[in-house]
Amino acid sequence: MTTRAEIIAEARSWKGTRFVHQGRLKGVAADCAGMVNKVGESKGCVSSDDANRTDYGRNPDPIRMKAALDKLYIRIPKTEMRPADIPWMRARSRAQHIGIVSERNTLIHAVNGKFVEELPIDETVMNHIVAVYRFKGLSD
């Protein structure tokens, strides 16, 4: 079993990785799905095949993205979001962005045009969350 602390520590180790669409390499290039899925893969929560999928466009289709999230992770109520969970958020009015929540109430995520960074989860971020997912095989 993987702990929440292990997921968060691995996510933090991606900070500073440059945003590149479909990137999957820590310290070199990552997009939001790449970072989250590779964190999961490194902790045995996501298969290598799933972590390395890049069959999506620069502006992911929310219907296809929801199907992928439902396959890879466990959907939970937004009110139950905890550290190491994965919020699915609107970006440019469409649900198409994910990250990992930390124990500090921050979001670790790959920001389009920038890099993987950690920012506070404020009211604006909360209002953009449309669903929350949890890694499979996670222990408290």
Rosetta silent file (secondary structure, phi, psi, omega in degrees, C-alpha in Angstrom):
SEQUENCE: MTTRAEIIAEARSWKGTRFVHQGRLKGVAADCAGMVNKVGESKGCVSSDDANRTDYGRNPDPIRMKAALDKLYIRIPKTEMRPADIPWMRARSRAQHIGIVSERNTLIHAVNGKFVEELPIDETVMNHIVAVYRFKGLSD
SCORE:     score description
SCORE:     0.000 S_00000001
   1 L     0.000  145.630  178.904    0.000    0.000    0.000 S_00000001
   2 E  -102.622  140.584  179.535    1.078    3.529   -0.747 S_00000001
   3 E   -93.009  160.148  176.081    0.642    6.325    1.777 S_00000001
   4 H   -59.806  -40.737 -179.787   -0.667    9.802    1.150 S_00000001
   5 H   -61.181  -38.332  179.204    2.684   11.203    2.299 S_00000001
   6 H   -66.532  -40.716  177.631    4.524    9.126   -0.333 S_00000001
   7 H   -61.930  -47.615 -177.860    2.246   10.412   -3.111 S_00000001
   8 H   -64.360  -42.305  178.588    2.716   14.025   -2.009 S_00000001
   9 H   -61.306  -42.370  178.496    6.500   13.673   -1.676 S_00000001
  10 H   -65.876  -42.047  178.364    6.714   12.204   -5.182 S_00000001
  11 H   -60.686  -42.822  179.206    4.482   14.957   -6.584 S_00000001
  12 H   -63.097  -30.852 -179.730    6.699   17.600   -4.969 S_00000001
  13 L   -67.512  -12.395  176.475    9.760   16.011   -6.573 S_00000001
  14 L   -87.707  -10.578 -176.974    8.232   17.044   -9.943 S_00000001
  15 L   -56.695  138.293 -178.967    8.192   20.745   -9.024 S_00000001
  16 L    91.444  -13.202  177.330   10.068   22.851  -11.534 S_00000001
  17 L   -65.427  129.118 -176.468    9.538   20.352  -14.369 S_00000001
  18 E   -65.919  139.298  176.072    8.760   22.360  -17.491 S_00000001
  19 E   -71.949  123.877  171.262    5.246   22.102  -18.933 S_00000001
  20 L  -140.437  126.396  179.166    5.237   20.254  -22.254 S_00000001
  21 L   -52.379  127.533 -179.713    2.035   18.821  -23.714 S_00000001
  22 L    68.094   14.910  176.967    2.096   15.018  -23.251 S_00000001
  23 L   -67.850  147.498 -176.332    5.372   15.198  -21.315 S_00000001
  24 E  -141.730   20.160 -173.404    6.100   12.255  -19.011 S_00000001
  25 E  -125.663  110.949 -179.178    9.659   12.770  -17.697 S_00000001
  26 L   -54.448  135.257  178.755   10.322   14.245  -14.254 S_00000001
  27 L    82.937  -11.076 -176.930   12.742   17.169  -14.362 S_00000001
  28 L  -118.922  -58.095 -174.728   12.407   17.461  -18.141 S_00000001
  29 E  -161.331  135.995  177.812    8.812   17.757  -19.356 S_00000001
  30 E  -158.543  149.339  165.698    5.293   17.092  -18.072 S_00000001
  31 L  -110.892 -177.622 -173.423    1.686   18.089  -18.519 S_00000001
  32 H   -62.695  -45.484 -179.951   -0.947   17.723  -15.801 S_00000001
  33 H   -66.855  -39.873  178.920   -1.982   14.174  -16.733 S_00000001
  34 H   -59.716  -47.262 -179.664    1.619   13.117  -17.254 S_00000001
  35 H   -63.669  -49.923 -177.530    2.706   14.307  -13.827 S_00000001
  36 H   -62.567  -46.875 -177.702   -0.275   12.822  -11.950 S_00000001
  37 H   -66.854  -37.999  178.719   -0.159    9.484  -13.784 S_00000001
  38 H   -71.322  -33.190  172.470    3.611    9.102  -13.452 S_00000001
  39 H   -60.262  -47.860  178.603    3.394    9.894   -9.714 S_00000001
  40 H   -61.097  -42.247  179.028    0.801    7.125   -9.480 S_00000001
  41 H   -61.787  -43.069 -176.661    2.911    4.753  -11.547 S_00000001
  42 H   -63.698  -21.607 -179.119    5.999    5.341   -9.381 S_00000001
  43 L  -107.629   10.296  175.971    3.995    4.276   -6.311 S_00000001
  44 L    77.349   17.044 -178.614    2.295    1.272   -7.918 S_00000001
  45 L   -98.092  -13.374 -179.040   -1.137    2.936   -8.165 S_00000001
  46 L  -137.785  136.288  178.749   -1.229    3.274  -11.990 S_00000001
  47 L   -69.371  156.234  177.791   -0.014    0.782  -14.593 S_00000001
  48 H   -60.854  -40.459  178.751    2.841    1.755  -16.905 S_00000001
  49 H   -58.854  -46.420 -179.397    0.559    1.394  -19.929 S_00000001
  50 H   -69.741  -39.552 -178.352   -1.952    3.829  -18.455 S_00000001
  51 H   -64.940  -26.952 -175.949    0.700    6.245  -17.151 S_00000001
  52 L   -99.863    6.599  178.099    2.273    6.526  -20.591 S_00000001
  53 L   -66.849  134.743  177.284   -0.921    7.103  -22.613 S_00000001
  54 L  -134.093   33.923 -177.149   -0.792   10.235  -24.726 S_00000001
  55 L   -91.926   54.119  178.422   -3.918    9.778  -26.845 S_00000001
  56 L  -145.098  154.768 -178.618   -5.401   13.186  -26.067 S_00000001
  57 L   -85.817  175.925  179.731   -5.227   16.644  -27.581 S_00000001
  58 L   -59.892  -33.959  174.866   -3.876   19.871  -26.160 S_00000001
  59 L  -113.761   87.898 -173.586   -7.431   20.724  -25.036 S_00000001
  60 L   -56.039  144.513  174.972   -8.706   17.359  -23.764 S_00000001
  61 L   -73.403  119.590 -177.951  -12.294   16.355  -24.422 S_00000001
  62 H   -56.904  -32.916  179.824  -14.007   16.364  -20.996 S_00000001
  63 H   -67.357  -46.246  177.879  -16.076   13.270  -21.840 S_00000001
  64 H   -67.684  -37.184 -179.661  -12.997   11.224  -22.758 S_00000001
  65 H   -66.199  -42.562  177.925  -11.041   12.643  -19.833 S_00000001
  66 H   -60.497  -42.038  178.727  -13.803   11.690  -17.367 S_00000001
  67 H   -61.626  -41.849  178.925  -13.839    8.158  -18.771 S_00000001
  68 H   -65.939  -44.410  178.757  -10.056    7.905  -18.323 S_00000001
  69 H   -62.905  -42.597  178.647  -10.220    9.280  -14.775 S_00000001
  70 H   -62.108  -31.990  179.157  -13.065    6.909  -13.891 S_00000001
  71 H   -74.263  -44.008 -171.989  -10.956    3.987  -15.159 S_00000001
  72 H   -82.558  -30.560 -169.975   -7.712    4.917  -13.408 S_00000001
  73 L  -129.782  174.891  178.181   -8.933    6.319  -10.098 S_00000001
  74 E  -103.381  121.019  178.357  -11.752    6.120   -7.548 S_00000001
  75 E   -77.127  135.094  179.538  -14.226    8.997   -7.711 S_00000001
  76 E  -128.949  161.218  175.821  -15.099   10.450   -4.308 S_00000001
  77 L   -64.204  143.393  179.368  -17.376   13.286   -3.147 S_00000001
  78 H   -55.552  -34.578 -179.103  -15.736   16.713   -3.288 S_00000001
  79 H   -67.295  -15.188 -179.804  -16.501   17.124    0.432 S_00000001
  80 H  -100.723    8.715 -179.068  -14.221   14.133    1.164 S_00000001
  81 L   -59.645  131.737 -179.090  -11.165   15.544   -0.649 S_00000001
  82 L  -134.608  171.665  175.453   -7.983   14.905    1.345 S_00000001
  83 L   -54.438  141.345 -178.856   -4.236   15.185    0.811 S_00000001
  84 L    82.299   -1.562  175.860   -2.982   13.060   -2.127 S_00000001
  85 L   -80.633  167.622 -171.544   -6.382   13.229   -3.861 S_00000001
  86 E  -119.482   99.659  175.408   -6.788   14.378   -7.450 S_00000001
  87 E   -76.682  139.753  174.690   -9.138   17.286   -8.165 S_00000001
  88 E  -105.136  123.005 -169.235  -10.472   17.540  -11.735 S_00000001
  89 E  -125.317  157.315  171.971  -10.914   21.197  -12.599 S_00000001
  90 E   -77.935  138.268  171.065  -12.243   23.552  -15.206 S_00000001
  91 E  -136.949  127.331 -175.539   -9.655   25.450  -17.183 S_00000001
  92 L    53.991   43.809  174.673  -10.873   27.890  -19.822 S_00000001
  93 L    73.008   -0.942  178.648  -14.473   26.840  -18.953 S_00000001
  94 E  -119.329  141.170  175.748  -13.930   23.101  -19.677 S_00000001
  95 E   -70.328  107.858 -175.642  -13.109   20.332  -17.208 S_00000001
  96 E  -157.318   18.762 -175.938   -9.641   19.413  -18.456 S_00000001
  97 E  -137.702  139.925  176.660   -7.041   19.843  -15.691 S_00000001
  98 E  -132.403  161.510  176.453   -5.850   17.686  -12.769 S_00000001
  99 L  -158.508 -169.132 -179.590   -3.334   17.966   -9.951 S_00000001
 100 E  -127.215  129.956  179.777   -2.560   16.507   -6.528 S_00000001
 101 E   -78.692  139.861  176.728   -3.673   18.017   -3.209 S_00000001
 102 L  -103.352  172.486  177.585   -1.031   18.360   -0.482 S_00000001
 103 L   -71.167  -10.467  179.883   -1.285   18.237    3.301 S_00000001
 104 L   -96.159   11.647 -175.488   -0.717   22.028    3.253 S_00000001
 105 L    59.098   44.597  174.861   -3.972   22.638    1.328 S_00000001
 106 E  -120.716  165.831  177.725   -2.020   23.359   -1.824 S_00000001
 107 E  -115.429  124.110  175.372   -2.312   21.994   -5.341 S_00000001
 108 E   -99.167  118.855 -174.926    0.723   20.462   -7.052 S_00000001
 109 E  -158.153  157.928  177.950    0.106   20.644  -10.797 S_00000001
 110 E   -88.062  115.981 -176.132    1.662   21.270  -14.192 S_00000001
 111 L   -92.381  122.657 -178.766    0.655   24.760  -15.279 S_00000001
 112 L   -51.671  127.130  179.205    0.184   25.224  -19.027 S_00000001
 113 L    83.584   -2.381 -178.070    2.966   27.394  -20.402 S_00000001
 114 L  -127.221 -108.955 -175.109    4.974   27.230  -17.172 S_00000001
 115 E  -161.726  177.974  174.929    6.067   24.281  -15.031 S_00000001
 116 E   -74.139  126.115 -179.309    4.965   22.004  -12.194 S_00000001
 117 E  -141.111  170.284 -179.348    4.294   24.228   -9.203 S_00000001
 118 E  -121.993  118.529 -176.467    2.543   24.209   -5.841 S_00000001
 119 E  -128.110  152.357  179.153   -0.090   26.845   -5.206 S_00000001
 120 E   -61.224  145.176  173.117   -2.655   27.430   -2.417 S_00000001
 121 L   -90.117   99.510 -179.840   -6.120   25.955   -2.863 S_00000001
 122 L  -102.113 -171.908 -177.827   -8.232   29.070   -2.425 S_00000001
 123 H   -61.059  -37.742  178.863  -11.911   29.740   -3.076 S_00000001
 124 H   -62.522  -46.117  178.036  -11.306   30.250   -6.805 S_00000001
 125 H   -61.378  -46.876 -179.645   -9.602   26.864   -7.129 S_00000001
 126 H   -57.570  -39.106 -179.692  -12.374   25.201   -5.102 S_00000001
 127 H   -69.830  -19.171  179.102  -14.996   26.715   -7.405 S_00000001
 128 H   -89.680  -11.531 -179.038  -13.228   25.230  -10.455 S_00000001
 129 E   -75.814  124.009  179.377  -13.232   21.656   -9.086 S_00000001
 130 E  -103.650  -20.837  178.858  -15.889   19.560  -10.829 S_00000001
 131 E  -162.596  162.250  178.319  -14.946   16.159   -9.353 S_00000001
 132 E  -132.499  139.823 -179.637  -12.372   14.558   -7.079 S_00000001
 133 E  -124.061  160.124  179.114  -10.562   11.252   -7.516 S_00000001
 134 E  -128.579  141.590  175.220   -8.388    9.077   -5.286 S_00000001
 135 L   -61.259  141.305  172.315   -5.483    6.817   -6.219 S_00000001
 136 L   -74.517  145.937  178.229   -6.284    3.108   -6.022 S_00000001
 137 L    78.016   20.987 -178.801   -4.220    1.262   -3.407 S_00000001
 138 E   -92.411  135.601  176.323   -3.836    4.288   -1.164 S_00000001
 139 E  -114.325  156.553  178.330   -3.617    3.810    2.598 S_00000001
 140 L   -87.882    0.000    0.000   -4.107    6.351    5.319 S_00000001
